[in-house]
């Protein structure tokens, strides 16, 4: 039934709850509530995925590194033709299909470690996706282009979209895990999500991608993400990918709590509150009873742990662990859960002594919480960026070493026949391992007069020398690898922070400990209320709880979200910036504000009417064609604003190739190879003449001409 046939009551029921642009959806996959139709429902994603795979496999069958793929020769011969074949300005799913193929090639590579061809194909997919995204950016400037790039990166696509029905029936198990109905958003993933999972750091560090990341992080681009599982699902409203206009939005807009920049600031404030309560609890701890500080800490920490658990369910464990400080949060949650279980058990049973270990375990959370604050505040420092990867390598190698060296422990336990407990033997081995004490070697004769010392000395050589040498070498290699590509690593972490900052679960709109109350009250209401009334109650509760924060965000964003002028507060603070009191402070200050319109008009006039000695630069052709303008007897060459071809970086080469009557890139390459052969022949001819015998009657008289080269080529 269309909207025109609805009764007045039904029309009132379907009216938007908020003063925002939302449409009634006539899509066949429509679910209850207002939504925007899917503009990309007709794209053949399934076909494009297999087409990309076929093209990539046929394009390359030799292993290359990413540097070799980006070299001019490979770029012209392989990458650029593939980009031209896949380019379609109306198909925004092509980048999604490329990154899906990259992920598949990486999975296939995991089972073929002796070959690197799939790694090369995965790198080729990422490189082609990067070039296509750059072309989309060049073809669509200004805000419309920003919106298009946002649709490319965060629009949801389904791998089996528009696949044949027999394929869907065969692979119906692939989406059977989804337990929550979200209409046409079931099983959909985004380019940004696939890029993070496949660790496409070169793609994510591209300027076009970073432009969209910044817009999403600041809240200029808004959308409703798809999640794995929502604790409090509220899918009555689906917000399409749009540019946010603060002046058209309501004052109390609860969706602004899901902006990554706001989420990041709130997360830091929540963690500082948790840290302060933790310190106060440990300072006033009492094993026989609950103090007020401990009670407040437990309530708040439970809400904070619930927020982290919801983050894991939002986008999955793999995306959650890509966060820089995720392992610290997870470690503290484990410590807190163990403490809480023991503490509740001690208070319930009245056993005072069992409460002491609970507080002791909680004290072990200090080494986790204190560094976590540094990770938050210095997230772009290379030390912390590399520390995460180094900790992962260290953990894996340590577990393998413990597994391998467990045989030494069993051997000494059996030789000692129970004279020494396993804990004591493990302590001796650990001291020998790190070179702290030699007690284990001295007491090795207690196990056996000959075999005991042999086992302990062998363990010392393998553990203290071999293992530590391998560990230092591995960690040094990891750090140097990350440091050599520091910019891409930092921008990859920014993308992860931005992707995780956009939430769809309604529980994230409630700050700890209010999320516990929301879970206890709203989740039962979800069962008995209609989606519309549940949405009404949820919006009213969120606005009531966060009213001061929402008003502050509204005032700030109405003035600063799309503004490029520096704020008055920033201007006053900059006066006390002592770094500006330097010899070159004026160089920095000239770029702090945009030039006035009079200067921009002067620059535009100089570009349109170039003259000697003016500010003019060669005119820029926006259609990608090179033009020459004559001014008197001078010919002023022009530049192209869009670099469509990597050969354009070589001065004159692109024009020379385009001037030949060759159809397509094959003709250009043939012309280039012919010119190369002529140059090689000329060099060979000159070297032969210079290396001739001085007694010959014919000396070096002249260089070979073009006629000689052509004649010799015909003979060849």
Secondary structure, 3 states (H helix, E strand, C coil): CCHHHCCHHHHHHHCCCCCCCCCCCCCCCCCCCCCCCCCCCCCCHHHHHHHHHHHHHHHCCCCCCHHHHCCHHHHHHHHHHHHHHHCCCCCCCHHHHHHHHHHHHHHHHCCCCCCCHHHHHHHHHHHHHHHHHHHHHHHCCHHHHHHHHHHHHHCCECCCCCCCHHHHHHCHHHHCCCCCCCHHHCCCECHHHHHHHCCCHHHHCCHHHHHHHHHHHHCCEECCCCCCCCCCCCCCCCCCCEECCHHHCCCCCHHHHHCHHHHHHHHHHHHHHHHHHHHHHHHCCCCCCCCHHHHHHHHHHHHHHHHHHHHHHHHCHHHHCCCCCHHHHHHHHHHHHHHHHHHHHHHHHCCCHHHHHHHHHHHCCHHHHHHHHHHHHCCCCHHHHHHHHHHHHHHHHHHHHHHHHHHHHHHHHHHHCCCCCHHHHHHHHHHHHCCCCCHHHHHHHHCCCCHHHHHHHHHHHHHHHHHHHHHHHHHHHHHHHHHHCHHHHHHHHHHHHHHHHCCCCHHHHCCCCHHHHHHHHHHHHHHHCCHHHHHHHHHHHHHHHCHHHHHHHHHHHHHHCCCCCCCHHHHHHHHCCHHHCCCCHHHHHCCCCCCCHHHHHHHHHHHHCCCCCCCCCCCEECCCCCCEEEECCEEEECEECCCCCHHHHCCCHHHHHHCCCCCHHHHHHHHHHHHHHHHHHHHHHHHHHHCCCCCCCCCCCCCCCHHHHHHHHHHC
